[in-house]
Amino acid sequence: MDAKILAPQPSPWRGYGGLAPTMNSVEFDKQLDRISHWLEQWDHYMRCNILEGLLHRSNLNQIQFLWTVVQPALHRDFMYTAKKEFPSQTFQPVSTYTSREVKEKASRLRQLDHFHRVKSAHVQHVMQVKNAVKEPTLPDILTMQSKEKTKVKSQHSKDHGSSLPHLPGTIGPNGDATQAPITAALFLGTDTCSSWQAIKSAPPYLRFVDMPVRRHIQDQQNELPSQFSITDSQSFRNQPSVDLSQSLRYRKQKKQNLHRRSRSDSLPTNSKLPEEAWRLYHWYTDQWTDVRRNEFWTRTLLKLDPRQHYFLSSFLCVKQYRDFIALLPTHLALHILSFLSPVELVNASRVSKTWARVSDDNELWASKCDEVELEIPISGNPDWKRIFKENMYLKLNWEMGRCRILDIKGHTHNVLSVTFDKKRLASGSLDRTIKIWDIKTGACLQTLKGHNKGIWCLKFFTKNLLISGCNDGTIKVWNLRSGTCARTLLGHEGPVWAMARRGNTLVSASQDRTGKIWDISRCMLLWTLKGHNAAVFTCDISEDGALAITGSADRSIRIWEVETGKLKKVIWASTTTSIMSVSYYKGYIACTYGETICFYKTNAKKAVLLKTYKEHTKRIETVQLKMSNLSKDEGMIVSAGKDGLVKYWDTTQDASMQTFKGHHGQVNAITFDELRIASASYDNKIKVWDFNI
């Protein structure tokens, strides 16, 4: 009964997870038994070299399995216990992204952090890992009198150091079958060498759990498989006596391994590896499936000591966190990073200086700018990353209503009209003057005098020419260089309320119930648009200059052909009151009457009302439309009126995006572009709402 208790129980484990034994599973068990014997013969450094070769021959399944199993070897408790067992060995935690993140979080949460931590090693190359696991060699400084003691100590170190104690029933390095139990007993500190309980209490790396060494290892210690022949001049790795298909497969695998070896930092050289290691590589790469490889690793890890566990974890850590962007050619690294989104590129630039250099490449960000619609003006030598960043913040500012407000004061009476280009802003007032301002600073650059009444509309023609429409019924062209009136156009019989220009074509709207089309480059009247039954308060022109749009107090919007001056379409937008403002953009029309904004989509046959907006509390005086996505009817509308509010709308939403309250009187005119909104009010002020901040 006692013998049954002490004797090791046979393992039910087989090559395929406990299934009934087959010839293949028996052969696999024999191979594992041989590996068990070989591991006991190999010292620490040889084991590390052979393990490195196995890792280079492993696929993703084995790497993931090993990374999960041996990762605890980087824990500080493992470092402490391993250091106690092997005081001459260096065990230092390896720094990884995860460990640095955890350390940073712990330091942030613990204000008084006085815990001692072992400094982590920042390992980047495989050679650093191999140097870390080398056993230190001490110089011989002992005297002649202590040589005998040194010899005994060396023999004791040999039994307890690089060569591990052997298990019962195994063959020692000298072929002595009784050496193993004595060594094991000495290591375990027991007197009874046959005690199975004592062996079970040994550390896991001294044995294969549930994998006893079988008798056929002793009987067939020097027997090789029939497919191998080591009687040739070289070993089987150079000239294996296998069939043709096996030989070709092996040579192909060997060629792949050599290719991998050329790319890796350092693979073990052939001359340093024993013959058994190459047999193991052959089984591992050519004969075993992924299931068997993982079973092999499961058994082998239990046979290894902490030094090899530390080597495996450090080696895998280096491979896992290898900087492939730094190792690849620049054009390949840029191609890989081009698949990242802009936000991911910014995060990638924080990884390291190398990643930041590649991620900030100007051509890479130029491709990202091509994917979006840019609103920021582009300079001659653009910094594409800065442009993309400013463009992104500009869109966010419009959505959130963040802007810098510039108050411009100088007029002595109500401001009736406003327009701007990239650098200058022009305003017209009831004080009969036109003023030119610096759009960024608000400084007055010029004052133009010549009209007899209030100036209701303004348009820049060129850099040095400005067009104005006045309540006195005239249209003037101003030379901004000299500050004088260059031309005066006489055609309307009433006040000119509105103007619109595209290229050399100018459309004007007047109290005399007509609209007029001018060739402003020649100051020549082309057509007079007759058809409205009341004053024409507003007008616009299409982007290509082919259509003119007018809105009247007769409650209708009329679309005209510029080339012929003929009426093309009539839209009865209002049923109650005058059309005060109209804006046309690529087939879409925004118009206002009373406190209502109407948004239309026009085609060759009719105009379809898409939405109406009603948030203003008093009559809307001015509106402007700009579309961004025609297929989805996406765009923006800016409106202002007698309630003193400036609102802008997303055409796909029912409510306004933002409302600005800044003026103390009615807002008579607005104009906007991608960067800013300018508004003119009866409180004698112009406000510039600048979103490019």
C-alpha positions as CSV (number, residue, x, y, z in Angstrom):
1,M,0.0,0.0,0.0
2,D,2.8,2.4,0.9
3,A,4.6,1.5,-2.3
4,K,1.6,2.5,-4.3
5,I,1.4,5.8,-2.5
6,L,5.0,6.6,-3.0
7,A,5.3,5.5,-6.6
8,P,4.6,8.1,-9.2
9,Q,1.3,7.6,-10.9
10,P,1.2,7.2,-14.7
11,S,0.0,10.3,-16.5
12,P,-3.2,10.1,-18.5
13,W,-2.0,13.0,-20.6
14,R,-1.4,12.2,-24.3
15,G,-0.4,14.1,-27.4
16,Y,-4.0,15.1,-28.2
17,G,-5.4,16.3,-24.9
18,G,-6.2,13.0,-23.2
19,L,-7.6,11.1,-26.2
20,A,-7.0,7.4,-26.7
21,P,-3.3,6.8,-27.5
22,T,-2.4,6.5,-31.1
23,M,0.9,5.8,-32.9
24,N,1.3,9.5,-33.4
25,S,0.6,10.4,-29.8
26,V,3.0,7.7,-28.5
27,E,5.7,9.1,-30.7
28,F,5.0,12.6,-29.5
29,D,5.3,11.4,-25.9
30,K,8.6,9.8,-26.7
31,Q,9.8,13.0,-28.2
32,L,8.8,14.9,-25.0
33,D,10.6,12.4,-22.9
34,R,13.8,12.9,-24.9
35,I,13.5,16.6,-24.5
36,S,13.1,16.2,-20.8
37,H,16.4,14.3,-20.7
38,W,18.1,16.9,-22.9
39,L,17.0,19.8,-20.8
40,E,18.7,18.3,-17.7
41,Q,21.9,18.1,-19.6
42,W,21.9,21.6,-21.0
43,D,23.2,24.4,-18.8
44,H,21.5,27.8,-18.4
45,Y,23.2,29.6,-21.3
46,M,22.6,26.7,-23.7
47,R,19.0,26.6,-22.7
48,C,18.6,30.3,-23.5
49,N,20.2,29.9,-26.9
50,I,17.9,27.0,-27.7
51,L,14.9,28.8,-26.4
52,E,15.8,31.8,-28.6
53,G,15.9,29.5,-31.7
54,L,12.5,28.1,-30.8
55,L,11.0,31.6,-30.5
56,H,12.3,32.5,-33.9
57,R,10.6,29.4,-35.3
58,S,7.3,30.1,-33.5
59,N,4.2,31.6,-35.0
60,L,1.6,34.0,-33.5
61,N,-0.2,31.3,-31.6
62,Q,2.9,30.3,-29.7
63,I,4.0,33.9,-29.1
64,Q,0.6,34.8,-27.7
65,F,0.5,31.7,-25.5
66,L,4.0,32.4,-24.1
67,W,3.4,36.1,-23.6
68,T,0.4,35.3,-21.5
69,V,2.1,32.6,-19.4
70,V,5.5,34.1,-18.8
71,Q,4.5,37.7,-18.3
72,P,4.3,37.3,-14.5
73,A,8.0,36.9,-14.6
74,L,8.3,40.6,-14.8
75,H,6.5,41.1,-11.5
76,R,8.5,42.4,-8.6
77,D,7.6,39.4,-6.4
78,F,9.2,37.1,-9.0
79,M,12.3,39.3,-9.1
80,Y,12.6,39.1,-5.3
81,T,12.2,35.3,-5.1
82,A,14.4,34.7,-8.1
83,K,17.1,36.9,-6.7
84,K,17.1,34.9,-3.4
85,E,17.5,31.6,-5.3
86,F,20.1,32.9,-7.8
87,P,22.0,35.8,-6.0
88,S,24.6,36.0,-8.7
89,Q,22.1,36.6,-11.5
90,T,20.7,40.0,-12.5
91,F,16.9,40.2,-12.4
92,Q,15.6,43.7,-13.4
93,P,12.0,44.6,-14.4
94,V,11.8,45.5,-18.1
95,S,10.2,48.8,-18.9
96,T,7.1,48.6,-21.2
97,Y,4.4,51.1,-22.2
98,T,2.0,49.3,-19.9
99,S,4.4,49.4,-16.9
100,R,5.2,53.1,-17.5
101,E,1.5,53.9,-17.7
102,V,0.8,52.1,-14.4
103,K,3.7,53.7,-12.7
104,E,2.6,57.2,-13.9
105,K,-1.0,56.5,-12.7
106,A,0.3,55.3,-9.3
107,S,2.5,58.3,-8.8
108,R,-0.4,60.6,-9.8
109,L,-2.9,59.0,-7.4
110,R,-0.4,58.7,-4.5
111,Q,0.7,62.2,-3.5
112,L,3.1,60.8,-0.9
113,D,4.6,57.9,-2.6
114,H,7.6,56.7,-0.6
115,F,7.5,53.1,-1.8
116,H,10.8,51.7,-3.0
117,R,10.7,50.5,-6.6
118,V,13.4,48.8,-8.5
119,K,14.4,50.8,-11.5
120,S,13.2,49.3,-14.8
121,A,15.5,48.5,-17.6
122,H,14.6,50.0,-21.0
123,V,15.6,47.1,-23.2
124,Q,15.5,47.7,-26.9
125,H,17.6,45.0,-28.5
126,V,17.8,41.2,-28.1
127,M,21.6,41.4,-27.3
128,Q,20.7,43.4,-24.2
129,V,18.4,40.6,-23.1
130,K,21.1,38.0,-23.7
131,N,23.7,40.0,-21.8
132,A,21.3,40.4,-18.9
133,V,20.9,36.6,-18.4
134,K,24.6,35.8,-18.7
135,E,26.1,34.4,-15.5
136,P,28.8,36.6,-14.1
137,T,32.4,35.3,-14.3
138,L,34.6,36.3,-11.4
139,P,38.4,36.7,-11.6
140,D,40.6,34.1,-9.9
141,I,42.0,35.9,-6.9
142,L,42.3,33.0,-4.5
143,T,45.7,32.0,-3.1
144,M,47.4,28.7,-3.5
145,Q,46.5,27.7,0.1
146,S,42.7,27.8,-0.7
147,K,42.8,25.9,-4.0
148,E,41.5,22.7,-2.5
149,K,38.6,24.5,-0.9
150,T,37.9,26.2,-4.2
151,K,37.8,22.9,-5.9
152,V,35.2,21.5,-3.5
153,K,33.2,24.7,-3.8
154,S,33.4,24.6,-7.6
155,Q,32.1,21.0,-7.6
156,H,29.3,22.0,-5.2
157,S,28.4,25.0,-7.5
158,K,28.4,22.7,-10.5
159,D,25.8,20.5,-8.8
160,H,23.6,23.5,-7.7
161,G,24.3,26.1,-10.4
162,S,24.3,25.8,-14.1
163,S,23.3,22.1,-14.3
164,L,20.0,21.3,-12.6
165,P,19.6,18.3,-10.3
166,H,18.4,15.2,-12.1
167,L,15.1,13.4,-11.5
168,P,14.9,9.8,-10.3
169,G,15.2,7.3,-13.2
170,T,17.1,9.7,-15.5
171,I,20.6,9.4,-16.9
172,G,23.2,11.8,-15.6
173,P,25.8,13.5,-17.8
174,N,28.3,10.7,-17.0
175,G,25.9,7.9,-17.7
176,D,25.5,7.2,-13.9
177,A,21.9,6.2,-13.2
178,T,22.4,6.6,-9.4
179,Q,23.7,10.2,-9.6
180,A,20.3,11.8,-10.1
181,P,18.5,10.7,-6.9
182,I,21.5,11.6,-4.8
183,T,21.7,15.1,-6.4
184,A,18.0,15.6,-6.1
185,A,18.1,14.5,-2.5
186,L,21.0,16.8,-1.7
187,F,19.1,19.7,-3.4
188,L,15.9,19.0,-1.6
189,G,17.6,18.4,1.7
190,T,16.3,14.9,2.2
191,D,17.9,11.6,3.2
192,T,15.6,9.2,1.5
193,C,16.3,9.3,-2.2
194,S,13.3,7.2,-3.2
195,S,10.8,9.5,-1.5
196,W,8.2,10.5,-4.0
197,Q,6.8,13.0,-1.5
198,A,10.1,14.8,-1.3
199,I,10.4,15.0,-5.1
200,K,6.8,16.4,-5.3
201,S,7.8,19.1,-2.9
202,A,10.6,20.3,-5.2
203,P,10.2,23.5,-7.2
204,P,8.3,23.1,-10.5
205,Y,11.3,23.7,-12.6
206,L,13.0,20.6,-11.3
207,R,10.5,18.2,-12.9
208,F,8.0,17.7,-15.6
209,V,4.6,17.7,-13.9
210,D,2.6,14.7,-14.9
211,M,5.3,13.7,-17.3
212,P,7.6,11.0,-15.8
213,V,10.6,9.9,-17.8
214,R,9.7,6.5,-19.3
215,R,11.9,3.4,-19.4
216,H,12.3,3.6,-23.2
217,I,14.6,6.6,-22.6
218,Q,17.0,4.4,-20.7
219,D,16.7,1.5,-23.2
220,Q,16.9,3.7,-26.2
221,Q,19.1,6.5,-25.0
222,N,21.3,6.4,-28.1
223,E,18.7,5.2,-30.5
224,L,17.7,7.7,-33.2
225,P,14.5,7.7,-35.2
226,S,14.7,5.7,-38.4
227,Q,14.4,8.8,-40.6
228,F,17.7,10.3,-39.2
229,S,21.3,9.2,-39.7
230,I,24.1,10.8,-37.8
231,T,26.8,8.5,-39.3
232,D,27.5,11.0,-42.1
233,S,30.4,13.4,-42.0
234,Q,28.0,16.1,-40.8
235,S,24.9,16.0,-38.6
236,F,21.4,15.4,-39.8
237,R,20.8,19.1,-40.1
238,N,23.2,19.2,-43.0
239,Q,22.4,15.8,-44.7
240,P,19.3,14.2,-43.3
241,S,18.4,10.8,-44.7
242,V,14.7,11.4,-45.2
243,D,12.5,11.0,-48.2
244,L,12.4,13.6,-50.9
245,S,9.3,15.5,-49.8
246,Q,10.5,15.7,-46.2
247,S,13.9,16.8,-47.3
248,L,12.5,19.6,-49.5
249,R,10.3,20.7,-46.7
250,Y,13.1,20.7,-44.2
251,R,15.4,22.6,-46.5
252,K,12.7,25.2,-47.2
253,Q,12.2,25.7,-43.5
254,K,15.9,25.9,-43.0
255,K,16.1,28.6,-45.7
256,Q,13.3,30.6,-44.0
257,N,15.1,30.3,-40.7
258,L,18.3,31.6,-42.1
259,H,16.4,34.5,-43.6
260,R,14.9,35.3,-40.2
261,R,18.3,34.9,-38.6
262,S,19.8,37.5,-41.0
263,R,17.1,40.0,-39.9
264,S,17.2,39.3,-36.2
265,D,19.7,40.9,-33.8
266,S,21.5,37.7,-32.9
267,L,20.6,34.1,-33.4
268,P,22.6,31.3,-31.9
269,T,25.3,30.1,-34.2
270,N,25.2,26.5,-35.5
271,S,28.5,25.6,-33.9
272,K,27.3,26.4,-30.4
273,L,24.2,24.2,-30.5
274,P,24.2,20.5,-29.7
275,E,22.9,17.9,-32.1
276,E,19.8,17.4,-30.0
277,A,18.8,21.0,-30.4
278,W,18.6,20.6,-34.2
279,R,16.5,17.5,-33.8
280,L,14.2,19.5,-31.5
281,Y,13.9,22.3,-34.1
282,H,13.0,19.8,-36.8
283,W,10.2,18.3,-34.7
284,Y,9.0,21.8,-33.7
285,T,8.9,23.2,-37.3
286,D,8.2,20.2,-39.5
287,Q,6.3,17.6,-37.4
288,W,4.3,19.3,-34.7
289,T,1.0,21.2,-35.0
290,D,0.1,24.3,-33.0
291,V,-1.6,22.1,-30.4
292,R,1.5,20.0,-29.9
293,R,3.7,23.1,-29.8
294,N,1.6,24.6,-27.1
295,E,1.7,21.3,-25.2
296,F,5.4,21.2,-25.5
297,W,5.7,24.8,-24.1
298,T,3.4,23.9,-21.3
299,R,5.6,21.0,-20.2
300,T,8.9,22.8,-20.9
301,L,8.0,25.9,-18.9
302,L,7.6,23.7,-15.8
303,K,11.1,22.3,-16.3
304,L,12.8,25.7,-16.6
305,D,14.1,27.7,-13.7
306,P,13.5,31.4,-13.0
307,R,16.5,32.4,-15.1
308,Q,15.0,31.0,-18.3
309,H,11.6,32.4,-17.4
310,Y,13.1,35.8,-17.1
311,F,14.9,35.4,-20.4
312,L,11.7,34.3,-22.2
313,S,9.6,37.2,-20.7
314,S,12.3,39.8,-21.5
315,F,12.9,38.5,-25.0
316,L,9.2,38.5,-25.8
317,C,8.8,42.0,-24.3
318,V,11.5,43.3,-26.6
319,K,9.9,41.7,-29.6
320,Q,6.4,42.9,-28.6
321,Y,7.5,46.5,-28.2
322,R,9.9,46.7,-31.1
323,D,9.8,50.1,-32.9
324,F,9.0,49.0,-36.4
325,I,8.5,52.6,-37.5
326,A,12.1,53.4,-36.6
327,L,13.4,50.3,-38.3
328,L,11.5,50.6,-41.6
329,P,12.6,52.9,-44.5
330,T,11.0,56.3,-44.3
331,H,8.7,55.9,-47.3
332,L,7.3,52.6,-45.9
333,A,6.8,54.1,-42.5
334,L,4.9,57.1,-44.1
335,H,2.8,54.7,-46.1
336,I,1.8,52.8,-43.0
337,L,1.0,56.0,-41.1
338,S,-1.1,57.3,-44.0
339,F,-3.8,54.8,-43.0
340,L,-4.3,56.5,-39.6
341,S,-6.8,59.2,-39.0
342,P,-5.6,62.7,-38.0
343,V,-6.4,62.1,-34.4
344,E,-4.5,58.8,-34.4
345,L,-1.5,60.5,-36.1
346,V,-1.4,63.1,-33.3
347,N,-1.4,60.2,-30.7
348,A,1.3,58.4,-32.7
349,S,3.5,61.5,-32.6
350,R,3.6,61.2,-28.8
351,V,5.2,57.7,-28.8
352,S,8.8,58.8,-29.3
353,K,10.9,61.4,-31.0
354,T,11.2,59.1,-34.1
355,W,7.5,58.7,-34.3
356,A,7.0,62.4,-33.9
357,R,9.4,63.1,-36.7
358,V,7.7,60.7,-39.1
359,S,4.1,61.6,-38.0
360,D,4.8,65.3,-38.6
361,D,5.9,64.8,-42.2
362,N,4.5,67.7,-44.3
363,E,3.5,65.5,-47.2
364,L,1.7,63.1,-44.9
365,W,-0.4,65.9,-43.6
366,A,-0.9,67.3,-47.1
367,S,-2.7,64.1,-47.9
368,K,-4.9,64.5,-44.9
369,C,-5.8,68.0,-45.9
370,D,-6.9,66.7,-49.3
371,E,-9.5,64.6,-47.6
372,V,-11.3,67.6,-46.0
373,E,-12.6,71.0,-47.2
374,L,-10.2,73.6,-46.1
375,E,-11.4,77.0,-45.0
376,I,-8.1,78.5,-43.8
377,P,-6.2,80.5,-46.5
378,I,-3.1,78.7,-47.7
379,S,0.2,80.5,-48.0
380,G,2.9,79.9,-50.5
381,N,5.0,77.5,-48.4
382,P,2.2,75.8,-46.3
383,D,2.7,73.9,-43.0
384,W,0.0,71.4,-43.7
385,K,-0.3,70.1,-40.1
386,R,-0.8,73.6,-38.8
387,I,-3.4,74.3,-41.6
388,F,-5.2,71.1,-40.8
389,K,-5.2,71.9,-37.0
390,E,-6.5,75.5,-37.6
391,N,-9.2,74.2,-40.0
392,M,-10.3,71.7,-37.4
393,Y,-10.4,74.3,-34.6
394,L,-12.3,76.7,-36.9
395,K,-15.1,74.2,-37.5
396,L,-15.3,73.5,-33.7
397,N,-15.5,77.3,-33.0
398,W,-18.4,77.6,-35.4
399,E,-20.2,74.7,-33.7
400,M,-19.5,76.0,-30.2
401,G,-19.9,79.7,-31.0
402,R,-16.4,80.6,-29.8
403,C,-15.2,83.8,-31.5
404,R,-13.3,87.0,-30.9
405,I,-15.5,90.1,-31.2
406,L,-14.1,93.2,-32.7
407,D,-16.1,96.5,-32.2
408,I,-15.5,99.1,-34.9
409,K,-16.6,102.6,-34.1
410,G,-16.3,105.7,-36.3
411,H,-19.5,106.5,-38.0
412,T,-21.7,109.3,-36.5
413,H,-25.0,107.9,-37.7
414,N,-26.7,104.5,-38.4
415,V,-24.5,102.0,-40.3
416,L,-26.5,100.7,-43.2
417,S,-24.1,98.4,-45.2
418,V,-21.0,96.4,-44.8
419,T,-18.7,94.2,-46.9
420,F,-15.1,92.9,-46.6
421,D,-12.3,91.2,-48.4
422,K,-9.3,89.3,-46.9
423,K,-7.7,92.4,-45.3
424,R,-10.2,95.3,-45.4
425,L,-13.7,96.0,-44.4
426,A,-15.9,98.8,-45.9
427,S,-19.0,100.3,-44.3
428,G,-21.6,102.8,-45.5
429,S,-23.7,105.0,-43.2
430,L,-26.5,107.5,-43.0
431,D,-23.8,110.0,-42.3
432,R,-23.2,109.9,-46.1
433,T,-19.6,108.5,-45.8
434,I,-17.9,105.3,-46.6
435,K,-15.1,104.1,-44.3
436,I,-12.4,101.5,-45.0
437,W,-11.1,99.6,-42.0
438,D,-8.4,97.2,-41.2
439,I,-10.4,94.0,-40.6
440,K,-8.0,92.6,-37.9
441,T,-7.3,95.7,-35.8
442,G,-10.4,97.9,-36.6
443,A,-8.3,100.9,-37.5
444,C,-9.8,103.3,-39.9
445,L,-7.7,103.4,-43.1
446,Q,-9.8,105.7,-45.3
447,T,-13.0,107.8,-45.5
448,L,-14.8,108.4,-48.8
449,K,-17.2,111.3,-49.3
450,G,-19.4,112.0,-52.3
451,H,-22.9,110.6,-51.8
452,N,-25.8,112.9,-50.8
453,K,-27.7,110.4,-48.8
454,G,-27.2,107.1,-46.9
455,I,-25.2,104.3,-48.5
456,W,-27.3,101.1,-48.5
457,C,-25.1,98.6,-50.3
458,L,-21.3,98.1,-50.9
459,K,-19.3,95.6,-53.0
460,F,-15.5,95.3,-53.6
461,F,-14.8,95.1,-57.4
462,T,-11.0,94.9,-57.4
463,K,-8.2,95.5,-54.9
464,N,-8.4,99.2,-55.5
465,L,-12.0,99.6,-56.7
466,L,-15.2,99.8,-54.5
467,I,-18.8,100.0,-55.7
468,S,-21.5,101.7,-53.6
469,G,-25.3,102.1,-54.0
470,C,-27.0,105.0,-52.4
471,N,-30.4,106.3,-51.4
472,D,-29.9,109.1,-53.9
473,G,-30.4,106.6,-56.8
474,T,-26.8,106.5,-57.9
475,I,-24.1,103.8,-58.1
476,K,-20.6,105.0,-57.7
477,V,-17.2,103.4,-58.4
478,W,-14.5,104.5,-56.0
479,N,-10.7,104.5,-56.6
480,L,-9.3,103.5,-53.2
481,R,-5.8,104.7,-54.2
482,S,-6.8,108.2,-54.7
483,G,-9.9,108.2,-52.5
484,T,-12.0,109.7,-55.2
485,C,-15.1,108.7,-57.2
486,A,-14.0,107.2,-60.5
487,R,-17.5,106.7,-62.1
488,T,-21.1,107.4,-61.3
489,L,-23.8,105.2,-62.9
490,L,-27.2,106.8,-63.4
491,G,-30.1,104.5,-64.3
492,H,-32.4,104.0,-61.4
493,E,-35.1,106.5,-60.6
494,G,-35.3,105.6,-56.9
495,P,-33.0,104.6,-54.0
496,V,-30.7,101.7,-54.7
497,W,-31.4,99.2,-51.9
498,A,-29.2,96.2,-52.8
499,M,-26.4,95.0,-55.2
500,A,-24.7,91.7,-56.1
501,R,-21.6,91.1,-58.2
502,R,-20.0,88.1,-59.9
503,G,-17.0,89.0,-62.1
504,N,-17.8,91.9,-64.3
505,T,-21.5,91.5,-63.9
506,L,-23.4,93.7,-61.3
507,V,-27.1,93.4,-60.4
508,S,-28.8,96.2,-58.6
509,A,-32.3,96.5,-57.0
510,S,-34.2,99.7,-56.6
511,Q,-37.3,101.4,-55.2
512,D,-38.3,102.1,-58.9
513,R,-39.6,98.4,-59.1
514,T,-36.8,97.3,-61.4
515,G,-33.6,95.5,-61.2
516,K,-30.7,96.3,-63.6
517,I,-27.8,94.3,-64.9
518,W,-24.5,96.2,-65.5
519,D,-21.2,95.4,-67.1
520,I,-19.2,97.1,-64.4
521,S,-15.9,96.8,-66.1
522,R,-17.3,99.2,-68.9
523,C,-19.8,100.9,-66.6
524,M,-22.5,100.0,-69.1
525,L,-26.1,99.1,-68.5
526,L,-27.0,95.7,-70.1
527,W,-30.6,95.0,-69.2
528,T,-33.4,96.4,-67.1
529,L,-35.4,93.7,-65.3
530,K,-39.1,94.6,-65.4
531,G,-41.9,92.5,-63.9
532,H,-42.2,93.3,-60.2
533,N,-45.2,95.3,-59.1
534,A,-43.6,97.0,-56.1
535,A,-40.2,98.1,-54.8
536,V,-37.3,95.6,-55.3
537,F,-35.6,95.4,-51.9
538,T,-33.0,92.6,-52.5
539,C,-31.1,90.9,-55.2
540,D,-28.4,88.2,-55.8
541,I,-26.5,86.5,-58.6
542,S,-25.5,82.9,-59.2
543,E,-21.9,81.7,-58.9
544,D,-21.4,81.5,-62.6
545,G,-23.0,84.8,-63.3
546,A,-25.8,83.2,-65.4
547,L,-28.8,83.9,-63.2
548,A,-30.0,87.1,-61.4
549,I,-32.4,86.7,-58.5
550,T,-34.6,89.6,-57.2
551,G,-37.0,89.9,-54.2
552,S,-39.7,92.5,-54.0
553,A,-42.4,94.0,-51.9
554,D,-44.9,92.3,-54.2
555,R,-44.1,89.1,-52.2
556,S,-42.4,87.3,-55.1
557,I,-38.9,86.1,-55.9
558,R,-38.0,86.2,-59.6
559,I,-35.2,84.5,-61.4
560,W,-33.8,86.1,-64.6
561,E,-31.3,85.1,-67.3
562,V,-28.4,87.5,-67.2
563,E,-27.5,86.9,-70.9
564,T,-30.9,87.9,-72.2
565,G,-32.5,89.7,-69.3
566,K,-35.6,87.5,-69.6
567,L,-37.7,86.2,-66.7
568,K,-37.1,82.5,-66.1
569,K,-39.1,81.6,-63.0
570,V,-41.4,83.2,-60.3
571,I,-41.5,81.9,-56.7
572,W,-44.4,83.3,-54.6
573,A,-42.6,82.9,-51.2
574,S,-44.7,85.1,-49.0
575,T,-48.5,85.5,-48.6
576,T,-48.5,88.4,-46.3
577,T,-45.6,90.9,-46.6
578,S,-42.6,92.0,-48.5
579,I,-39.5,89.9,-49.4
580,M,-36.8,91.8,-47.5
581,S,-33.7,89.7,-48.3
582,V,-32.7,86.9,-50.7
583,S,-29.6,84.8,-51.1
584,Y,-28.8,82.3,-53.8
585,Y,-26.2,79.5,-53.8
586,K,-25.9,76.6,-56.3
587,G,-29.6,76.1,-56.8
588,Y,-30.7,76.8,-53.2
589,I,-32.4,80.0,-52.1
590,A,-32.9,81.5,-48.7
591,C,-35.3,84.4,-48.4
592,T,-37.0,86.3,-45.6
593,Y,-40.3,88.0,-45.0
594,G,-41.4,89.2,-41.6
595,E,-39.8,87.1,-38.9
596,T,-39.6,84.0,-41.2
597,I,-36.7,82.4,-43.1
598,C,-37.6,80.1,-46.0
599,F,-35.1,77.6,-47.5
600,Y,-35.8,76.5,-51.1
601,K,-34.3,74.0,-53.5
602,T,-34.8,74.9,-57.1
603,N,-34.6,72.9,-60.3
604,A,-35.6,73.5,-64.0
605,K,-39.3,73.1,-63.3
606,K,-40.1,74.3,-59.8
607,A,-38.8,75.3,-56.4
608,V,-39.3,73.0,-53.4
609,L,-39.6,74.5,-49.9
610,L,-37.3,72.4,-47.6
611,K,-37.5,74.2,-44.3
612,T,-38.8,77.4,-42.5
613,Y,-37.1,78.9,-39.5
614,K,-38.9,81.1,-37.0
615,E,-36.8,82.3,-34.1
616,H,-36.4,86.1,-34.7
617,T,-38.9,88.2,-32.7
618,K,-38.9,91.1,-35.2
619,R,-38.6,91.6,-38.9
620,I,-35.5,90.1,-40.5
621,E,-33.6,92.6,-42.6
622,T,-30.8,90.5,-44.1
623,V,-29.9,86.9,-44.8
624,Q,-27.0,85.1,-46.4
625,L,-26.7,81.4,-47.5
626,K,-23.7,79.1,-48.2
627,M,-24.0,75.4,-49.0
628,S,-21.3,72.8,-48.2
629,N,-22.8,69.5,-49.3
630,L,-25.4,69.6,-52.0
631,S,-26.2,65.9,-52.0
632,K,-27.3,66.1,-48.3
633,D,-28.8,69.7,-48.5
634,E,-26.1,70.8,-45.9
635,G,-25.2,74.4,-45.5
636,M,-25.3,77.4,-43.3
637,I,-27.6,80.5,-43.1
638,V,-26.8,83.7,-41.3
639,S,-29.6,86.1,-40.5
640,A,-30.1,89.4,-38.6
641,G,-32.9,91.9,-38.1
642,K,-34.6,94.5,-36.1
643,D,-34.4,92.5,-32.8
644,G,-30.6,93.2,-32.9
645,L,-29.7,89.5,-33.0
646,V,-27.3,87.7,-35.3
647,K,-28.1,84.0,-35.8
648,Y,-26.7,81.3,-37.9
649,W,-28.3,78.0,-38.8
650,D,-27.4,74.5,-40.0
651,T,-29.8,73.9,-42.9
652,T,-30.3,70.3,-41.7
653,Q,-31.4,71.3,-38.2
654,D,-34.6,73.0,-37.0
655,A,-33.1,75.3,-34.5
656,S,-30.3,77.9,-34.8
657,M,-26.8,76.8,-33.9
658,Q,-25.8,80.1,-32.2
659,T,-27.3,83.5,-31.4
660,F,-25.1,86.6,-30.8
661,K,-26.4,89.5,-28.8
662,G,-24.1,92.4,-29.1
663,H,-25.8,95.3,-30.9
664,H,-28.2,97.7,-29.2
665,G,-30.1,98.6,-32.3
666,Q,-31.5,96.8,-35.4
667,V,-28.9,95.0,-37.6
668,N,-29.4,96.2,-41.1
669,A,-26.7,94.3,-43.0
670,I,-24.4,91.3,-42.6
671,T,-21.8,89.5,-44.6
672,F,-19.8,86.4,-43.8
673,D,-17.2,84.0,-45.1
674,E,-15.4,80.9,-43.7
675,L,-13.6,82.8,-41.0
676,R,-15.9,85.6,-39.7
677,I,-19.3,87.4,-39.7
678,A,-19.5,91.2,-40.0
679,S,-22.6,93.1,-39.0
680,A,-23.7,96.7,-39.3
681,S,-26.2,98.2,-36.9
682,Y,-28.3,101.3,-36.2
683,D,-26.2,101.7,-33.0
684,N,-23.5,103.3,-35.3
685,K,-21.2,100.2,-34.8
686,I,-19.8,97.4,-36.9
687,K,-19.0,94.2,-35.2
688,V,-16.7,91.5,-36.5
689,W,-17.3,88.0,-35.1
690,D,-14.0,86.3,-35.8
691,F,-14.0,82.5,-35.4
692,N,-10.4,81.9,-36.5
693,I,-8.9,81.9,-33.0
